[in-house]
Amino acid sequence: MRTVVAGAITSSDGRLLLAQRSYPVQVAGLWELPGGKVEPGEELAAALRRELREELEIDVEVGALLAETVELAHDLTLVALWARIVDGVPRAVEHSRLVWVSVDELEDMAASNQLVPADTAWVPELCEVLRQRD
């Protein structure tokens, strides 16, 4: 079983960081929680820290796992972890753009199909937690 890990990166003012995909063509232009593949034997938190350093040039403190696990294919699972930036300013290295969104903006993006389909599984939990931080 292969795993992809995504980061639910939050700011001190209760916003969530989303990254716009530039590829593959099926999801290009859609927004997602940034992250990437977990290497064999790598822990989820270590994989997320590595991927976010590569993709966004930031270092993060990794928190708890989000409740939902998303099956992408018969041998590929997507999970997400809460994260907070401890060093660096996010830069779109492998994505088209980055944006910090509020709860309302996240809900609007989900409702108008602007999110990568797999990431929509987390929208209810993301919104609930972000509202508590508002």
FILOLUM-993336 format. One line per field, with one value per atom (N, C-alpha, C): residue number from 1; residue in three letters; atom name; x, y, z. Coordinates in nm, 3 decimals, decimal comma. Layout:
<sites>
seq: (NUM|...)
type: (ALA|...)
atom: (CA|...)
X: (X|...)
Y: (Y|...)
Z: (Z|...)
</sites>
This chain:
<sites>
seq: (1|1|1|2|2|2|3|3|3|4|4|4|5|5|5|6|6|6|7|7|7|8|8|8|9|9|9|10|10|10|11|11|11|12|12|12|13|13|13|14|14|14|15|15|15|16|16|16|17|17|17|18|18|18|19|19|19|20|20|20|21|21|21|22|22|22|23|23|23|24|24|24|25|25|25|26|26|26|27|27|27|28|28|28|29|29|29|30|30|30|31|31|31|32|32|32|33|33|33|34|34|34|35|35|35|36|36|36|37|37|37|38|38|38|39|39|39|40|40|40|41|41|41|42|42|42|43|43|43|44|44|44|45|45|45|46|46|46|47|47|47|48|48|48|49|49|49|50|50|50|51|51|51|52|52|52|53|53|53|54|54|54|55|55|55|56|56|56|57|57|57|58|58|58|59|59|59|60|60|60|61|61|61|62|62|62|63|63|63|64|64|64|65|65|65|66|66|66|67|67|67|68|68|68|69|69|69|70|70|70|71|71|71|72|72|72|73|73|73|74|74|74|75|75|75|76|76|76|77|77|77|78|78|78|79|79|79|80|80|80|81|81|81|82|82|82|83|83|83|84|84|84|85|85|85|86|86|86|87|87|87|88|88|88|89|89|89|90|90|90|91|91|91|92|92|92|93|93|93|94|94|94|95|95|95|96|96|96|97|97|97|98|98|98|99|99|99|100|100|100|101|101|101|102|102|102|103|103|103|104|104|104|105|105|105|106|106|106|107|107|107|108|108|108|109|109|109|110|110|110|111|111|111|112|112|112|113|113|113|114|114|114|115|115|115|116|116|116|117|117|117|118|118|118|119|119|119|120|120|120|121|121|121|122|122|122|123|123|123|124|124|124|125|125|125|126|126|126|127|127|127|128|128|128|129|129|129|130|130|130|131|131|131|132|132|132|133|133|133|134|134|134)
type: (MET|MET|MET|ARG|ARG|ARG|THR|THR|THR|VAL|VAL|VAL|VAL|VAL|VAL|ALA|ALA|ALA|GLY|GLY|GLY|ALA|ALA|ALA|ILE|ILE|ILE|THR|THR|THR|SER|SER|SER|SER|SER|SER|ASP|ASP|ASP|GLY|GLY|GLY|ARG|ARG|ARG|LEU|LEU|LEU|LEU|LEU|LEU|LEU|LEU|LEU|ALA|ALA|ALA|GLN|GLN|GLN|ARG|ARG|ARG|SER|SER|SER|TYR|TYR|TYR|PRO|PRO|PRO|VAL|VAL|VAL|GLN|GLN|GLN|VAL|VAL|VAL|ALA|ALA|ALA|GLY|GLY|GLY|LEU|LEU|LEU|TRP|TRP|TRP|GLU|GLU|GLU|LEU|LEU|LEU|PRO|PRO|PRO|GLY|GLY|GLY|GLY|GLY|GLY|LYS|LYS|LYS|VAL|VAL|VAL|GLU|GLU|GLU|PRO|PRO|PRO|GLY|GLY|GLY|GLU|GLU|GLU|GLU|GLU|GLU|LEU|LEU|LEU|ALA|ALA|ALA|ALA|ALA|ALA|ALA|ALA|ALA|LEU|LEU|LEU|ARG|ARG|ARG|ARG|ARG|ARG|GLU|GLU|GLU|LEU|LEU|LEU|ARG|ARG|ARG|GLU|GLU|GLU|GLU|GLU|GLU|LEU|LEU|LEU|GLU|GLU|GLU|ILE|ILE|ILE|ASP|ASP|ASP|VAL|VAL|VAL|GLU|GLU|GLU|VAL|VAL|VAL|GLY|GLY|GLY|ALA|ALA|ALA|LEU|LEU|LEU|LEU|LEU|LEU|ALA|ALA|ALA|GLU|GLU|GLU|THR|THR|THR|VAL|VAL|VAL|GLU|GLU|GLU|LEU|LEU|LEU|ALA|ALA|ALA|HIS|HIS|HIS|ASP|ASP|ASP|LEU|LEU|LEU|THR|THR|THR|LEU|LEU|LEU|VAL|VAL|VAL|ALA|ALA|ALA|LEU|LEU|LEU|TRP|TRP|TRP|ALA|ALA|ALA|ARG|ARG|ARG|ILE|ILE|ILE|VAL|VAL|VAL|ASP|ASP|ASP|GLY|GLY|GLY|VAL|VAL|VAL|PRO|PRO|PRO|ARG|ARG|ARG|ALA|ALA|ALA|VAL|VAL|VAL|GLU|GLU|GLU|HIS|HIS|HIS|SER|SER|SER|ARG|ARG|ARG|LEU|LEU|LEU|VAL|VAL|VAL|TRP|TRP|TRP|VAL|VAL|VAL|SER|SER|SER|VAL|VAL|VAL|ASP|ASP|ASP|GLU|GLU|GLU|LEU|LEU|LEU|GLU|GLU|GLU|ASP|ASP|ASP|MET|MET|MET|ALA|ALA|ALA|ALA|ALA|ALA|SER|SER|SER|ASN|ASN|ASN|GLN|GLN|GLN|LEU|LEU|LEU|VAL|VAL|VAL|PRO|PRO|PRO|ALA|ALA|ALA|ASP|ASP|ASP|THR|THR|THR|ALA|ALA|ALA|TRP|TRP|TRP|VAL|VAL|VAL|PRO|PRO|PRO|GLU|GLU|GLU|LEU|LEU|LEU|CYS|CYS|CYS|GLU|GLU|GLU|VAL|VAL|VAL|LEU|LEU|LEU|ARG|ARG|ARG|GLN|GLN|GLN|ARG|ARG|ARG|ASP|ASP|ASP)
atom: (N|CA|C|N|CA|C|N|CA|C|N|CA|C|N|CA|C|N|CA|C|N|CA|C|N|CA|C|N|CA|C|N|CA|C|N|CA|C|N|CA|C|N|CA|C|N|CA|C|N|CA|C|N|CA|C|N|CA|C|N|CA|C|N|CA|C|N|CA|C|N|CA|C|N|CA|C|N|CA|C|N|CA|C|N|CA|C|N|CA|C|N|CA|C|N|CA|C|N|CA|C|N|CA|C|N|CA|C|N|CA|C|N|CA|C|N|CA|C|N|CA|C|N|CA|C|N|CA|C|N|CA|C|N|CA|C|N|CA|C|N|CA|C|N|CA|C|N|CA|C|N|CA|C|N|CA|C|N|CA|C|N|CA|C|N|CA|C|N|CA|C|N|CA|C|N|CA|C|N|CA|C|N|CA|C|N|CA|C|N|CA|C|N|CA|C|N|CA|C|N|CA|C|N|CA|C|N|CA|C|N|CA|C|N|CA|C|N|CA|C|N|CA|C|N|CA|C|N|CA|C|N|CA|C|N|CA|C|N|CA|C|N|CA|C|N|CA|C|N|CA|C|N|CA|C|N|CA|C|N|CA|C|N|CA|C|N|CA|C|N|CA|C|N|CA|C|N|CA|C|N|CA|C|N|CA|C|N|CA|C|N|CA|C|N|CA|C|N|CA|C|N|CA|C|N|CA|C|N|CA|C|N|CA|C|N|CA|C|N|CA|C|N|CA|C|N|CA|C|N|CA|C|N|CA|C|N|CA|C|N|CA|C|N|CA|C|N|CA|C|N|CA|C|N|CA|C|N|CA|C|N|CA|C|N|CA|C|N|CA|C|N|CA|C|N|CA|C|N|CA|C|N|CA|C|N|CA|C|N|CA|C|N|CA|C|N|CA|C|N|CA|C|N|CA|C|N|CA|C|N|CA|C|N|CA|C|N|CA|C|N|CA|C|N|CA|C|N|CA|C|N|CA|C|N|CA|C|N|CA|C|N|CA|C|N|CA|C|N|CA|C|N|CA|C|N|CA|C|N|CA|C|N|CA|C|N|CA|C)
X: (0,085|0,000|0,089|0,067|0,139|0,053|0,121|0,049|0,097|0,002|0,031|-0,016|0,067|0,033|0,019|-0,084|-0,109|-0,104|-0,073|-0,065|-0,178|-0,251|-0,353|-0,281|-0,221|-0,136|-0,222|-0,219|-0,302|-0,215|-0,273|-0,206|-0,260|-0,193|-0,236|-0,371|-0,411|-0,539|-0,652|-0,630|-0,738|-0,760|-0,658|-0,669|-0,596|-0,632|-0,577|-0,501|-0,383|-0,303|-0,344|-0,377|-0,408|-0,309|-0,280|-0,187|-0,262|-0,238|-0,305|-0,219|-0,280|-0,210|-0,179|-0,059|-0,025|-0,028|-0,031|-0,036|-0,088|-0,129|-0,157|-0,281|-0,306|-0,411|-0,549|-0,577|-0,709|-0,738|-0,634|-0,654|-0,583|-0,521|-0,452|-0,552|-0,512|-0,598|-0,682|-0,691|-0,766|-0,675|-0,738|-0,666|-0,661|-0,552|-0,533|-0,455|-0,457|-0,365|-0,231|-0,122|0,007|0,062|0,144|0,207|0,264|0,276|0,333|0,346|0,417|0,430|0,517|0,475|0,552|0,646|0,776|0,874|0,864|0,902|0,898|0,976|0,912|0,975|0,974|0,923|0,921|0,794|0,808|0,691|0,614|0,483|0,398|0,446|0,477|0,520|0,650|0,744|0,872|0,850|0,762|0,732|0,670|0,577|0,513|0,615|0,699|0,802|0,893|0,934|1,022|0,952|0,829|0,755|0,731|0,698|0,671|0,798|0,912|1,040|1,066|1,040|1,065|0,966|0,838|0,733|0,711|0,730|0,696|0,812|0,924|1,042|1,011|0,934|0,901|0,931|0,949|0,959|0,834|0,777|0,652|0,664|0,579|0,555|0,430|0,439|0,329|0,244|0,113|0,018|-0,057|-0,181|-0,263|-0,310|-0,343|-0,399|-0,545|-0,587|-0,729|-0,803|-0,930|-1,006|-1,020|-1,047|-1,074|-0,947|-0,956|-0,855|-0,922|-0,856|-0,915|-0,845|-0,923|-0,867|-0,864|-0,743|-0,729|-0,735|-0,680|-0,679|-0,667|-0,671|-0,669|-0,542|-0,434|-0,308|-0,253|-0,338|-0,292|-0,390|-0,340|-0,421|-0,372|-0,465|-0,434|-0,475|-0,380|-0,408|-0,362|-0,411|-0,369|-0,338|-0,242|-0,200|-0,208|-0,247|-0,243|-0,098|-0,068|0,069|0,069|0,180|0,199|0,340|0,353|0,484|0,570|0,692|0,785|0,903|0,925|1,032|1,005|1,029|1,014|0,881|0,874|0,753|0,716|0,594|0,556|0,578|0,639|0,665|0,619|0,550|0,498|0,611|0,678|0,788|0,732|0,638|0,582|0,435|0,380|0,240|0,233|0,115|0,096|0,092|0,014|-0,004|-0,035|-0,023|-0,063|-0,161|-0,253|-0,348|-0,387|-0,402|-0,455|-0,604|-0,686|-0,830|-0,896|-1,006|-1,088|-1,182|-1,253|-1,352|-1,456|-1,508|-1,610|-1,556|-1,433|-1,373|-1,353|-1,311|-1,294|-1,427|-1,532|-1,664|-1,710|-1,687|-1,724|-1,646|-1,516|-1,433|-1,480|-1,515|-1,564|-1,697|-1,787|-1,919|-1,911|-1,808|-1,795|-1,691|-1,661|-1,572|-1,434|-1,380|-1,245|-1,137|-1,177|-1,081|-1,057|-0,936|-0,907|-1,010|-1,081|-1,189|-1,153|-1,036|-0,998|-0,993|-0,954|-0,941|-1,075|-1,181|-1,312|-1,358|-1,304|-1,340|-1,308|-1,209|-1,167|-1,237|-1,312|-1,371|-1,453|-1,541|-1,618|-1,528|-1,427|-1,338|-1,253|-1,202|-1,122|-1,204|-1,327|-1,414|-1,446|-1,474|-1,508|-1,391|-1,272|-1,155|-1,121|-1,126|-1,094|-1,195|-1,320|-1,421|-1,389|-1,337|-1,301|-1,184|-1,100|-0,981|-1,013|-1,129|-1,169|-1,179)
Y: (-0,119|0,000|0,124|0,213|0,340|0,448|0,547|0,655|0,791|0,882|1,022|1,100|1,195|1,274|1,421|1,484|1,626|1,703|1,833|1,917|2,018|2,015|2,117|2,226|2,320|2,423|2,543|2,580|2,691|2,809|2,927|3,049|3,090|3,184|3,230|3,301|3,350|3,419|3,327|3,195|3,101|3,075|3,094|3,065|2,935|2,879|2,752|2,776|2,714|2,730|2,625|2,673|2,584|2,611|2,505|2,513|2,474|2,549|2,521|2,428|2,316|2,215|2,268|2,233|2,267|2,142|2,024|1,896|1,791|1,672|1,632|1,705|1,687|1,762|1,746|1,628|1,603|1,697|1,742|1,827|1,962|1,990|2,118|2,232|2,332|2,447|2,432|2,309|2,287|2,309|2,331|2,361|2,239|2,227|2,112|2,151|2,061|2,070|2,019|2,092|2,048|1,927|1,850|1,732|1,644|1,515|1,424|1,283|1,202|1,059|1,032|0,932|0,883|0,775|0,791|0,692|0,567|0,449|0,326|0,341|0,305|0,312|0,451|0,550|0,687|0,710|0,779|0,813|0,925|0,930|1,031|1,174|1,203|1,339|1,375|1,282|1,308|1,329|1,252|1,266|1,403|1,445|1,575|1,687|1,682|1,786|1,790|1,674|1,668|1,725|1,682|1,728|1,879|1,933|2,077|2,159|2,103|2,171|2,176|2,063|2,056|2,143|2,135|2,201|2,347|2,384|2,519|2,595|2,526|2,583|2,633|2,552|2,586|2,467|2,496|2,393|2,403|2,288|2,286|2,200|2,234|2,149|2,070|1,938|1,851|1,813|1,821|1,788|1,659|1,655|1,534|1,502|1,377|1,326|1,370|1,414|1,440|1,306|1,308|1,185|1,101|1,166|1,091|1,037|0,915|0,856|0,837|0,880|0,876|0,770|0,676|0,574|0,630|0,652|0,707|0,597|0,482|0,364|0,243|0,124|0,004|-0,008|0,058|0,049|0,185|0,289|0,425|0,496|0,540|0,605|0,747|0,838|0,978|1,011|1,067|1,111|1,256|1,324|1,462|1,481|1,568|1,603|1,755|1,799|1,941|1,984|2,107|2,157|2,307|2,354|2,497|2,533|2,643|2,686|2,735|2,684|2,729|2,805|2,788|2,861|2,871|2,991|3,013|3,077|3,123|3,181|3,093|3,039|2,948|3,009|2,930|2,971|2,858|2,890|2,789|2,737|2,632|2,572|2,476|2,389|2,289|2,314|2,421|2,456|2,586|2,614|2,739|2,859|2,844|2,952|2,895|2,982|2,950|3,057|3,018|3,115|3,073|3,174|3,151|3,179|3,084|3,101|3,095|3,169|3,166|3,046|3,021|2,912|2,935|3,057|3,086|3,065|3,109|3,090|2,942|2,864|2,721|2,655|2,691|2,634|2,672|2,797|2,841|2,764|2,743|2,671|2,525|2,466|2,327|2,319|2,413|2,414|2,437|2,508|2,537|2,448|2,334|2,233|2,286|2,374|2,426|2,347|2,249|2,168|2,035|1,982|1,847|1,755|1,672|1,591|1,514|1,454|1,374|1,459|1,585|1,671|1,716|1,702|1,746|1,664|1,545|1,462|1,532|1,622|1,688|1,820|1,871|2,005|2,019|1,926|1,944|1,958|1,873|1,879|2,006|2,041|2,164|2,285|2,294|2,407|2,411|2,296|2,290|2,340|2,294|2,334|2,481|2,525|2,665|2,760|2,721|2,805|2,819|2,712|2,717|2,812|2,828|2,915|3,059|3,083|3,219|3,314)
Z: (0,000|0,000|0,000|-0,095|-0,102|-0,039|0,019|0,087|0,037|0,023|-0,006|0,116|0,161|0,278|0,238|0,293|0,265|0,396|0,385|0,504|0,510|0,620|0,647|0,726|0,651|0,709|0,745|0,872|0,918|0,962|0,950|0,994|1,130|1,192|1,325|1,320|1,201|1,190|1,140|1,147|1,115|0,967|0,885|0,741|0,709|0,594|0,547|0,417|0,404|0,283|0,179|0,060|-0,053|-0,166|-0,242|-0,355|-0,481|-0,589|-0,716|-0,800|-0,841|-0,921|-1,060|-1,110|-1,248|-1,336|-1,275|-1,346|-1,249|-1,292|-1,430|-1,482|-1,610|-1,679|-1,613|-1,554|-1,493|-1,376|-1,307|-1,189|-1,200|-1,313|-1,332|-1,312|-1,233|-1,206|-1,079|-1,027|-0,903|-0,782|-0,669|-0,545|-0,454|-0,376|-0,288|-0,164|-0,068|0,044|-0,009|0,010|-0,045|0,029|-0,041|0,018|-0,090|-0,060|-0,159|-0,109|-0,186|-0,157|-0,035|0,041|0,154|0,100|0,130|0,085|0,172|0,119|0,198|0,329|0,440|0,571|0,634|0,566|0,616|0,700|0,811|0,892|0,825|0,851|0,788|0,815|0,941|0,976|0,905|0,900|0,833|0,683|0,624|0,481|0,453|0,538|0,517|0,530|0,633|0,648|0,525|0,474|0,357|0,234|0,210|0,093|0,096|0,213|0,222|0,209|0,251|0,226|0,076|0,007|-0,138|-0,217|-0,184|-0,263|-0,228|-0,101|-0,056|0,010|0,030|0,097|0,237|0,312|0,451|0,541|0,668|0,771|0,856|0,890|0,967|1,091|1,187|1,303|1,267|1,275|1,233|1,353|1,334|1,439|1,411|1,453|1,447|1,305|1,287|1,161|1,151|1,033|1,011|1,009|1,041|1,059|0,932|0,820|0,696|0,630|0,581|0,494|0,359|0,252|0,119|0,036|-0,017|-0,106|-0,247|-0,300|-0,435|-0,540|-0,507|-0,595|-0,504|-0,563|-0,479|-0,395|-0,435|-0,361|-0,320|-0,322|-0,293|-0,200|-0,085|0,017|0,040|0,063|0,090|0,233|0,310|0,447|0,461|0,564|0,588|0,736|0,760|0,896|0,912|1,031|1,061|1,068|1,026|1,031|1,052|1,108|1,135|1,090|1,017|0,968|1,085|1,094|1,197|1,136|1,005|0,939|0,790|0,736|0,593|0,557|0,434|0,378|0,259|0,254|0,145|0,007|-0,080|-0,218|-0,309|-0,416|-0,510|-0,599|-0,554|-0,631|-0,735|-0,694|-0,784|-0,819|-0,769|-0,796|-0,875|-0,933|-1,006|-0,913|-0,803|-0,707|-0,570|-0,469|-0,333|-0,287|-0,199|-0,145|-0,003|0,084|0,219|0,213|0,256|0,248|0,386|0,397|0,518|0,509|0,617|0,618|0,508|0,498|0,397|0,256|0,232|0,099|0,068|0,169|0,151|0,114|0,186|0,157|0,016|-0,024|-0,159|-0,265|-0,241|-0,338|-0,350|-0,238|-0,240|-0,315|-0,288|-0,352|-0,502|-0,547|-0,690|-0,760|-0,696|-0,754|-0,793|-0,710|-0,735|-0,664|-0,581|-0,507|-0,579|-0,562|-0,611|-0,544|-0,621|-0,564|-0,437|-0,432|-0,314|-0,187|-0,199|-0,081|-0,024|-0,099|-0,048|0,071|0,090|0,204|0,336|0,335|0,458|0,484|0,389|0,404|0,533|0,569|0,693|0,817|0,829|0,944|0,942|0,825|0,813|0,856|0,808|0,841|0,990|1,047|1,190|1,275|1,245|1,323|1,299|1,174|1,145|1,211|1,220|1,288|1,436|1,496|1,639|1,662|1,561|1,575|1,539|1,481|1,438|1,555)
</sites>
